[in-house]
Amino acid sequence: MIEYLAANMWQVWAVVSIVCLILELSSGDFFIICFSIGAVFGAVAAAVGMSIYWQLALFALFSILSIFFVRPVALRYLHKNEDNRVSNADALIGRTGKVTETVEADGFGWVAIDGDVWKAVTQAGKDIPTGTKVKVVGRESIIITVEIV
């Protein structure tokens, strides 16, 4: 087995690269992807027959270069340097939607936002009829608070 891996190190580097890409999906900080880029260069070095020392050197070199040159560019354009990035249900606040089932004053109703239907309440003290355009003003767990636009 070890002889096979030594003869086909490019496959090991390819697996390392793919694993780093999968781990990057869970973090989103564009840090682990730099090691994936380094592993690609390690795989290329292995494919052309360079020794393991050259492969490791190229992996380290291109990983470090990626941290200093690729990561800042990716952060600037993909995260737009926003310190307070909202995601998931928090991103609903301020969005508009359409009432699909009447939101009762002392009860619940349903609101469609971008194809998703959310359970909604109102603070206005009056019913919001079906078809009314509403704006999300708050969220408690998975229940949104809406007001008429």
MDAnalysis code that builds the backbone (N, CA, C; Angstrom):
import MDAnalysis as mda
import numpy as np

u = mda.Universe.empty(447, n_residues=149, atom_resindex=np.repeat(np.arange(149), 3), trajectory=True)
u.add_TopologyAttr("name", ["N", "CA", "C"] * 149)
u.add_TopologyAttr("resid", np.arange(1, 150))
u.add_TopologyAttr("resname", ["MET", "ILE", "GLU", "TYR", "LEU", "ALA", "ALA", "ASN", "MET", "TRP", "GLN", "VAL", "TRP", "ALA", "VAL", "VAL", "SER", "ILE", "VAL", "CYS", "LEU", "ILE", "LEU", "GLU", "LEU", "SER", "SER", "GLY", "ASP", "PHE", "PHE", "ILE", "ILE", "CYS", "PHE", "SER", "ILE", "GLY", "ALA", "VAL", "PHE", "GLY", "ALA", "VAL", "ALA", "ALA", "ALA", "VAL", "GLY", "MET", "SER", "ILE", "TYR", "TRP", "GLN", "LEU", "ALA", "LEU", "PHE", "ALA", "LEU", "PHE", "SER", "ILE", "LEU", "SER", "ILE", "PHE", "PHE", "VAL", "ARG", "PRO", "VAL", "ALA", "LEU", "ARG", "TYR", "LEU", "HIS", "LYS", "ASN", "GLU", "ASP", "ASN", "ARG", "VAL", "SER", "ASN", "ALA", "ASP", "ALA", "LEU", "ILE", "GLY", "ARG", "THR", "GLY", "LYS", "VAL", "THR", "GLU", "THR", "VAL", "GLU", "ALA", "ASP", "GLY", "PHE", "GLY", "TRP", "VAL", "ALA", "ILE", "ASP", "GLY", "ASP", "VAL", "TRP", "LYS", "ALA", "VAL", "THR", "GLN", "ALA", "GLY", "LYS", "ASP", "ILE", "PRO", "THR", "GLY", "THR", "LYS", "VAL", "LYS", "VAL", "VAL", "GLY", "ARG", "GLU", "SER", "ILE", "ILE", "ILE", "THR", "VAL", "GLU", "ILE", "VAL"])
u.atoms.positions = np.array([
    [0.826, -1.195, 0.000],
    [0.000, 0.000, 0.000],
    [0.868, 1.256, 0.000],
    [1.894, 1.272, 0.840],
    [2.750, 2.455, 0.915],
    [3.489, 2.657, -0.403],
    [3.874, 1.560, -1.052],
    [4.548, 1.690, -2.349],
    [3.619, 2.317, -3.384],
    [2.347, 1.932, -3.330],
    [1.380, 2.501, -4.262],
    [1.218, 4.002, -4.017],
    [1.078, 4.394, -2.739],
    [0.922, 5.814, -2.422],
    [2.165, 6.606, -2.807],
    [3.342, 6.025, -2.576],
    [4.578, 6.723, -2.935],
    [4.677, 6.905, -4.447],
    [4.183, 5.938, -5.194],
    [4.240, 6.024, -6.652],
    [3.141, 6.931, -7.214],
    [2.106, 7.151, -6.449],
    [0.969, 7.958, -6.915],
    [0.644, 9.070, -5.911],
    [1.633, 9.830, -5.530],
    [1.436, 10.902, -4.551],
    [0.472, 11.973, -5.044],
    [0.332, 12.124, -6.340],
    [-0.581, 13.138, -6.856],
    [-2.009, 12.862, -6.388],
    [-2.332, 11.575, -6.209],
    [-3.675, 11.238, -5.734],
    [-3.856, 11.655, -4.274],
    [-2.801, 11.480, -3.482],
    [-2.864, 11.896, -2.081],
    [-3.061, 13.408, -2.009],
    [-2.292, 14.158, -2.814],
    [-2.434, 15.612, -2.829],
    [-3.822, 16.024, -3.306],
    [-4.374, 15.298, -4.271],
    [-5.718, 15.611, -4.765],
    [-6.756, 15.397, -3.672],
    [-6.615, 14.346, -2.896],
    [-7.539, 14.087, -1.793],
    [-7.400, 15.173, -0.730],
    [-6.166, 15.572, -0.419],
    [-5.953, 16.648, 0.546],
    [-6.621, 17.927, 0.061],
    [-6.493, 18.225, -1.210],
    [-7.103, 19.419, -1.783],
    [-8.624, 19.381, -1.667],
    [-9.225, 18.264, -1.982],
    [-10.680, 18.127, -1.918],
    [-11.179, 18.196, -0.474],
    [-10.460, 17.569, 0.438],
    [-10.851, 17.626, 1.848],
    [-10.785, 19.066, 2.354],
    [-9.758, 19.796, 1.946],
    [-9.657, 21.206, 2.349],
    [-10.814, 22.028, 1.778],
    [-11.211, 21.758, 0.556],
    [-12.352, 22.464, -0.028],
    [-13.637, 22.172, 0.743],
    [-13.823, 20.922, 1.143],
    [-15.019, 20.555, 1.909],
    [-15.002, 21.237, 3.275],
    [-13.842, 21.267, 3.920],
    [-13.737, 21.947, 5.213],
    [-13.979, 23.447, 5.073],
    [-13.566, 24.023, 3.956],
    [-13.782, 25.456, 3.724],
    [-15.266, 25.784, 3.657],
    [-16.062, 24.869, 3.153],
    [-17.504, 25.095, 3.067],
    [-18.117, 25.295, 4.448],
    [-17.530, 24.672, 5.461],
    [-18.081, 24.820, 6.804],
    [-17.574, 26.058, 7.526],
    [-16.463, 26.639, 7.069],
    [-15.925, 27.802, 7.783],
    [-16.236, 29.120, 7.074],
    [-16.009, 29.195, 5.779],
    [-16.311, 30.404, 5.021],
    [-15.362, 31.560, 5.258],
    [-14.199, 31.300, 5.856],
    [-13.236, 32.358, 6.136],
    [-12.147, 32.470, 5.076],
    [-12.192, 31.642, 4.068],
    [-11.208, 31.619, 2.984],
    [-9.792, 31.386, 3.497],
    [-9.662, 30.630, 4.575],
    [-8.339, 30.301, 5.099],
    [-7.944, 28.887, 4.684],
    [-8.837, 27.938, 4.863],
    [-8.534, 26.541, 4.548],
    [-8.377, 26.356, 3.048],
    [-9.044, 27.175, 2.255],
    [-8.920, 27.056, 0.798],
    [-7.494, 27.346, 0.330],
    [-6.754, 28.118, 1.117],
    [-5.357, 28.399, 0.773],
    [-4.522, 27.115, 0.799],
    [-4.824, 26.215, 1.730],
    [-4.125, 24.931, 1.775],
    [-4.563, 24.034, 0.630],
    [-5.796, 24.191, 0.203],
    [-6.264, 23.456, -0.964],
    [-5.493, 23.877, -2.214],
    [-5.258, 25.178, -2.346],
    [-4.477, 25.679, -3.481],
    [-3.057, 25.136, -3.413],
    [-2.460, 25.137, -2.221],
    [-1.122, 24.569, -2.051],
    [-1.077, 23.098, -2.402],
    [-2.124, 22.351, -2.029],
    [-2.177, 20.926, -2.333],
    [-2.280, 20.673, -3.833],
    [-2.947, 21.566, -4.549],
    [-3.011, 21.423, -6.013],
    [-1.610, 21.516, -6.610],
    [-0.817, 22.473, -6.123],
    [0.554, 22.594, -6.625],
    [1.412, 21.405, -6.196],
    [1.135, 20.844, -5.019],
    [1.818, 19.616, -4.608],
    [1.461, 18.461, -5.521],
    [0.198, 18.385, -5.943],
    [-0.241, 17.327, -6.857],
    [0.422, 17.468, -8.220],
    [0.532, 18.699, -8.700],
    [1.202, 18.928, -9.990],
    [2.667, 18.521, -9.898],
    [3.319, 18.881, -8.787],
    [4.726, 18.513, -8.601],
    [4.886, 16.996, -8.565],
    [3.957, 16.309, -7.917],
    [4.027, 14.842, -7.864],
    [3.770, 14.241, -9.241],
    [2.856, 14.834, -9.994],
    [2.516, 14.303, -11.316],
    [3.682, 14.417, -12.295],
    [4.518, 15.451, -12.154],
    [5.658, 15.603, -13.062],
    [6.903, 14.886, -12.549],
    [6.798, 14.223, -11.393],
    [7.881, 13.385, -10.913],
    [8.855, 14.034, -9.944],
    [8.496, 15.151, -9.359],
    [9.390, 15.783, -8.380],
    [9.394, 14.974, -7.084],
    [10.453, 15.123, -6.305],
    [10.572, 14.378, -5.058],
    [9.590, 14.921, -4.023],
    [9.422, 14.145, -2.943],
    [8.490, 14.527, -1.894],
    [8.915, 15.827, -1.239],
    [10.207, 16.111, -1.182],
    [10.689, 17.359, -0.588],
    [10.258, 18.568, -1.423],
    [10.345, 18.436, -2.743],
    [9.883, 19.518, -3.621],
    [8.369, 19.683, -3.515],
    [7.662, 18.572, -3.413],
    [6.207, 18.634, -3.279],
    [5.813, 19.379, -2.012],
    [6.473, 19.033, -0.892],
    [6.186, 19.712, 0.374],
    [6.568, 21.186, 0.324],
    [7.697, 21.480, -0.324],
    [8.132, 22.873, -0.441],
    [7.139, 23.685, -1.265],
    [6.680, 23.130, -2.377],
    [5.708, 23.841, -3.211],
    [4.365, 23.984, -2.493],
    [3.976, 22.943, -1.759],
    [2.746, 23.021, -0.968],
    [2.842, 24.172, 0.035],
    [3.917, 24.225, 0.782],
    [4.091, 25.271, 1.791],
    [4.169, 26.651, 1.142],
    [4.952, 26.774, 0.070],
    [5.129, 28.061, -0.599],
    [3.808, 28.608, -1.125],
    [3.081, 27.792, -1.874],
    [1.840, 28.278, -2.464],
    [0.714, 28.439, -1.439],
    [0.760, 27.680, -0.352],
    [-0.214, 27.895, 0.717],
    [0.015, 29.252, 1.366],
    [1.264, 29.572, 1.655],
    [1.588, 30.866, 2.270],
    [1.280, 32.016, 1.312],
    [1.650, 31.867, 0.047],
    [1.334, 32.913, -0.929],
    [-0.175, 33.125, -1.053],
    [-0.936, 32.040, -0.988],
    [-2.394, 32.149, -1.068],
    [-2.967, 32.880, 0.138],
    [-2.390, 32.633, 1.307],
    [-2.869, 33.314, 2.516],
    [-2.670, 34.822, 2.385],
    [-1.541, 35.226, 1.806],
    [-1.236, 36.652, 1.714],
    [-1.823, 37.351, 0.489],
    [-2.070, 36.605, -0.592],
    [-2.525, 37.252, -1.817],
    [-3.935, 36.863, -2.254],
    [-4.338, 35.622, -2.100],
    [-5.664, 35.174, -2.551],
    [-6.732, 35.477, -1.502],
    [-6.449, 35.174, -0.240],
    [-7.443, 35.355, 0.825],
    [-7.924, 36.795, 0.950],
    [-7.037, 37.808, 0.967],
    [-7.544, 39.190, 1.079],
    [-8.444, 39.599, -0.081],
    [-8.116, 39.151, -1.277],
    [-8.939, 39.478, -2.443],
    [-10.307, 38.801, -2.318],
    [-10.304, 37.542, -1.913],
    [-11.570, 36.819, -1.756],
    [-12.428, 37.454, -0.667],
    [-11.808, 37.834, 0.445],
    [-12.572, 38.477, 1.510],
    [-13.146, 39.815, 1.058],
    [-12.359, 40.573, 0.304],
    [-12.804, 41.896, -0.130],
    [-13.997, 41.796, -1.068],
    [-13.949, 40.868, -2.022],
    [-15.008, 40.807, -3.024],
    [-16.186, 39.922, -2.634],
    [-15.960, 38.915, -1.817],
    [-17.050, 38.011, -1.480],
    [-17.712, 38.345, -0.151],
    [-16.968, 38.926, 0.783],
    [-17.563, 39.324, 2.058],
    [-17.710, 40.831, 2.166],
    [-17.137, 41.554, 1.246],
    [-17.225, 43.013, 1.195],
    [-16.870, 43.664, 2.530],
    [-15.967, 43.020, 3.268],
    [-15.464, 43.520, 4.551],
    [-16.561, 43.919, 5.519],
    [-17.673, 43.247, 5.468],
    [-18.759, 43.514, 6.400],
    [-18.456, 42.790, 7.709],
    [-18.343, 43.537, 8.785],
    [-18.057, 42.918, 10.071],
    [-19.285, 42.220, 10.632],
    [-20.458, 42.748, 10.320],
    [-21.694, 42.199, 10.854],
    [-22.512, 41.605, 9.718],
    [-22.107, 40.421, 9.257],
    [-22.822, 39.761, 8.165],
    [-23.977, 38.948, 8.746],
    [-25.185, 39.245, 8.296],
    [-26.333, 38.471, 8.756],
    [-26.563, 37.314, 7.798],
    [-27.041, 36.242, 8.357],
    [-27.317, 35.084, 7.521],
    [-28.543, 34.359, 8.053],
    [-28.981, 33.388, 7.296],
    [-30.127, 32.564, 7.647],
    [-31.360, 33.410, 7.928],
    [-32.041, 33.131, 9.019],
    [-33.303, 33.817, 9.306],
    [-33.093, 35.280, 9.673],
    [-31.928, 35.642, 10.204],
    [-31.672, 37.045, 10.543],
    [-31.662, 37.928, 9.300],
    [-31.352, 37.361, 8.165],
    [-31.331, 38.132, 6.923],
    [-32.739, 38.495, 6.449],
    [-33.764, 37.932, 7.066],
    [-35.151, 38.236, 6.676],
    [-35.597, 39.619, 7.151],
    [-34.998, 40.113, 8.217],
    [-35.444, 41.382, 8.788],
    [-35.217, 42.501, 7.769],
    [-36.298, 43.234, 7.499],
    [-36.253, 44.295, 6.498],
    [-36.740, 43.862, 5.129],
    [-36.903, 42.570, 4.900],
    [-37.374, 42.071, 3.607],
    [-38.883, 42.221, 3.500],
    [-39.380, 42.221, 2.279],
    [-40.827, 42.300, 2.054],
    [-41.339, 40.973, 1.531],
    [-42.600, 40.713, 1.823],
    [-43.230, 39.486, 1.376],
    [-44.716, 39.705, 1.185],
    [-45.425, 38.633, 0.898],
    [-46.858, 38.707, 0.629],
    [-47.574, 37.715, 1.544],
    [-48.642, 38.183, 2.164],
    [-49.421, 37.336, 3.067],
    [-50.143, 36.269, 2.248],
    [-49.940, 34.997, 2.598],
    [-50.598, 33.896, 1.886],
    [-51.791, 33.363, 2.674],
    [-51.792, 33.595, 3.986],
    [-52.929, 33.232, 4.828],
    [-53.053, 34.332, 5.872],
    [-54.221, 34.863, 6.053],
    [-54.462, 36.027, 6.904],
    [-53.707, 35.942, 8.231],
    [-52.986, 37.028, 8.524],
    [-52.286, 37.125, 9.808],
    [-53.265, 37.761, 10.788],
    [-53.734, 36.982, 11.760],
    [-54.730, 37.462, 12.712],
    [-54.065, 38.306, 13.792],
    [-54.810, 39.250, 14.326],
    [-54.287, 40.195, 15.313],
    [-53.740, 39.491, 16.559],
    [-54.444, 38.510, 17.058],
    [-54.007, 37.808, 18.259],
    [-53.571, 36.382, 17.947],
    [-53.239, 36.130, 16.697],
    [-52.866, 34.780, 16.306],
    [-51.738, 34.797, 15.293],
    [-51.785, 33.792, 14.441],
    [-50.729, 33.620, 13.445],
    [-51.296, 33.663, 12.042],
    [-50.408, 33.810, 11.089],
    [-50.732, 33.704, 9.681],
    [-49.485, 33.254, 8.953],
    [-49.523, 33.300, 7.643],
    [-48.383, 32.837, 6.848],
    [-48.003, 33.883, 5.812],
    [-46.691, 34.078, 5.636],
    [-46.164, 35.069, 4.703],
    [-45.144, 34.392, 3.801],
    [-45.242, 34.662, 2.492],
    [-44.288, 34.115, 1.521],
    [-43.211, 35.161, 1.236],
    [-41.952, 34.739, 1.384],
    [-40.805, 35.600, 1.086],
    [-39.847, 34.795, 0.224],
    [-39.650, 35.241, -1.016],
    [-38.746, 34.571, -1.953],
    [-39.020, 33.073, -2.087],
    [-40.276, 32.708, -2.128],
    [-40.629, 31.313, -2.339],
    [-40.726, 30.484, -1.071],
    [-40.281, 31.018, 0.059],
    [-40.403, 30.319, 1.337],
    [-41.592, 30.887, 2.095],
    [-42.292, 30.030, 2.819],
    [-43.458, 30.469, 3.591],
    [-43.086, 30.429, 5.067],
    [-43.323, 31.565, 5.748],
    [-42.967, 31.713, 7.153],
    [-44.216, 31.963, 7.995],
    [-44.213, 31.410, 9.201],
    [-45.274, 31.679, 10.160],
    [-45.059, 33.100, 10.656],
    [-46.139, 33.888, 10.719],
    [-45.993, 35.303, 11.031],
    [-47.016, 35.769, 12.052],
    [-46.608, 36.816, 12.791],
    [-47.499, 37.512, 13.725],
    [-47.428, 38.991, 13.400],
    [-48.386, 39.740, 13.957],
    [-48.389, 41.187, 13.762],
    [-48.502, 41.879, 15.110],
    [-47.917, 43.060, 15.209],
    [-48.015, 43.850, 16.435],
    [-49.031, 44.982, 16.285],
    [-49.613, 45.090, 15.112],
    [-50.501, 46.211, 14.799],
    [-51.839, 46.145, 15.534],
    [-52.239, 44.991, 16.013],
    [-53.526, 44.884, 16.698],
    [-54.697, 44.684, 15.759],
    [-54.451, 44.505, 14.460],
    [-55.530, 44.236, 13.506],
    [-55.064, 43.177, 12.516],
    [-56.034, 42.510, 11.919],
    [-55.727, 41.451, 10.955],
    [-55.062, 42.024, 9.706],
    [-54.173, 41.229, 9.097],
    [-53.584, 41.584, 7.812],
    [-54.109, 40.561, 6.802],
    [-54.939, 40.991, 5.845],
    [-55.585, 40.042, 4.937],
    [-54.620, 39.422, 3.920],
    [-55.077, 38.313, 3.356],
    [-54.319, 37.608, 2.322],
    [-54.068, 38.521, 1.130],
    [-52.844, 38.455, 0.589],
    [-52.479, 39.255, -0.572],
    [-51.839, 40.581, -0.234],
    [-51.811, 40.950, 1.035],
    [-51.222, 42.226, 1.447],
    [-49.700, 42.123, 1.449],
    [-49.062, 43.194, 0.984],
    [-47.604, 43.247, 1.001],
    [-47.151, 43.683, 2.394],
    [-46.217, 42.945, 2.986],
    [-45.760, 43.232, 4.344],
    [-44.236, 43.279, 4.406],
    [-43.741, 43.894, 5.481],
    [-42.310, 43.996, 5.722],
    [-41.996, 43.288, 7.040],
    [-40.892, 42.542, 7.069],
    [-40.483, 41.837, 8.283],
    [-39.783, 42.831, 9.202],
    [-40.281, 42.960, 10.432],
    [-39.703, 43.909, 11.398],
    [-39.045, 43.197, 12.577],
    [-39.233, 41.915, 12.694],
    [-38.623, 41.184, 13.801],
    [-38.739, 39.691, 13.601],
    [-38.051, 38.961, 14.495],
    [-38.069, 37.500, 14.406],
    [-37.883, 36.927, 15.802],
    [-38.671, 35.942, 16.125],
    [-38.543, 35.200, 17.373],
    [-38.540, 33.724, 16.995],
    [-37.380, 33.109, 17.085],
    [-37.199, 31.723, 16.665],
    [-37.521, 31.614, 15.172],
    [-38.549, 30.853, 14.806],
    [-38.894, 30.729, 13.390],
    [-40.171, 31.485, 13.032],
    [-40.621, 32.331, 13.920],
    [-41.841, 33.125, 13.686],
    [-41.427, 34.568, 13.453],
    [-41.858, 35.116, 12.322],
    [-41.488, 36.489, 11.986],
    [-42.604, 37.453, 12.387],
    [-42.209, 38.690, 12.695],
    [-43.161, 39.754, 12.997],
    [-43.206, 40.675, 11.783],
    [-44.423, 40.965, 11.293],
    [-44.570, 41.747, 10.068],
    [-45.444, 42.967, 10.304],
    [-45.284, 43.941, 9.407],
    [-46.169, 45.122, 9.376],
    [-46.490, 45.416, 7.922],
    [-47.609, 46.083, 7.708],
    [-48.043, 46.430, 6.341],
    [-47.105, 47.468, 5.770],
    [-46.721, 47.275, 4.511],
    [-45.830, 48.222, 3.828],
    [-46.621, 49.428, 3.371],
])
